[in-house]
């Protein structure tokens, strides 16, 4: 089912049970809190909701992040990113609802519809909300982005956080670029590394990820190897900061490489195997690098100065390595899979409702540069007035404090209620509002602009012929 299709009513999809329902409130008292659980998709997709006493009429429709089909993570419904944020939102009168999606893995073909059916089920059980705000985490941020573009959408505003708002095609393309650089410049000669089109073979993609990771680790003590690690990391959009290390100074290129080495273990060990889920969903490989000019890519990279400095220090010819990457780039997509990936997971930027996006500045799983691509897509669609973006100076994927999340929800709610942004989503005001909540620190930056997104095959130098 297309995520942009819409069910008519919920009778055919709804199976509802309500648990822990308190007795009815006395006359004149606000309704008591409720916890509800149910299913949609003829029982295939569970959902969960919490309604506070004194509900303010606004529902937050929550989309959770990616759960690999190959990992032992229960496919349970969630209606908030964490327990502390859940309670803080309930304390402020918001009702929370979210589904599990119908399966684990890359579910962009069905997840938006699962969320819409869940909202219908909630409304049937509790009553029609006065406002609906969609909130999403990571892959759920992309689902939230889909809901914000749906003509006639039942949501009134959207808050994608740490969202994969570049879509599935760009997601695999930028990872392919970084993996291609490792395979060509760091993997020992004569070692064959398959970079795409795994046909559902998880063992094969894990073997490839292991070979690539081993090559990075083997090269980390050699100046030439470190320069090439930095080039591959730039293409992979890896943060130059890692857990357990202080944030390196802007010109401390060696410390930045140390961080990138550490980040590659996460990037290749988690994100690359996830390719199997995406390829399985769309029926083939939707990514390519044939025809990509890697010189052009590096010219736009935020890490270009670091890469050039390390190549000079190692006495390496950067132009020669970039030419090698361009000449050996030969991966082509399955056209059917490419079109299905575009149709099910690419955003158009044609916003129907206000959107406030939130992202950390150092995110290994959803690089902050995706927000540059998202803003460009929205601008090209003529919807810039509906979009605001805020950035948190922090290392980590979706590493937001409850203060930052609650303040962002309230800013979006104010935009929907008043019909204009005003100062609510101004980053400086947003940070101050978060600090006043008493829910932890806030590091929302007063001014920040993410660097160019390198996975945009069409935007940088035109879609290549392959």
Number of C-alpha atoms within 10 A of each C-alpha: 11 14 22 18 12 15 12 9 12 18 12 11 19 22 18 18 12 13 11 9 11 11 10 11 12 9 7 6 10 13 17 16 19 18 18 19 20 22 24 26 18 12 13 14 24 24 26 22 27 22 23 21 18 17 20 16 15 19 26 27 28 29 32 25 23 16 20 21 16 13 9 8 10 10 18 17 23 22 24 23 20 11 11 14 19 18 16 17 22 20 14 14 18 25 28 26 28 30 30 27 28 21 16 18 22 25 23 27 20 19 29 28 24 26 27 24 25 30 26 22 25 27 14 15 15 12 11 15 16 10 17 23 27 28 30 29 25 23 28 27 27 29 35 32 31 27 28 28 19 19 12 11 16 17 23 22 27 32 31 28 31 32 31 28 32 24 23 27 24 26 22 22 21 23 23 24 27 21 24 27 28 25 24 19 21 23 21 12 9 6 10 12 19 16 20 23 21 18 15 17 13 16 12 18 25 18 14 23 25 15 19 24 22 14 19 26 17 13 18 18 11 11 17 19 22 27 28 28 29 27 29 26 27 26 28 26 30 28 25 29 26 23 11 8 11 10 16 17 11 10 11 12 21 18 19 22 26 20 22 28 25 21 22 25 18 15 22 23 18 15 20 20 23 22 29 28 22 25 25 18 20 24 18 23 27 27 28 25 24 17 19 23 18 22 16 14 22 19 13 14 20 18 22 16 14 21 24 18 15 24 22 13 11 16 12 16 11 18 12 11 18 19 14 15 23 20 14 15 22 14 19 17 18 17 13 14 21 20 15 19 26 18 17 24 26 21 22 16 23 20 25 19 22 25 27 22 25 26 29 25 24 24 24 24 22 26 25 28 23 27 27 17 22 24 19 15 20 19 16 13 13 13 17 18 13 19 20 18 21 25 24 23 16 19 19 21 21 22 17 25 18 25 24 27 22 20 25 25 22 18 23 26 22 16 22 20 12 10 10 14 20 11 12 19 23 16 22 16 16 22 24 15 21 24 18 13 16 10 18 13 16 24 20 26 17 14 10 14 14 15 16 19 26 27 25 20 21 9 13 15 12 11 12 13 9 13
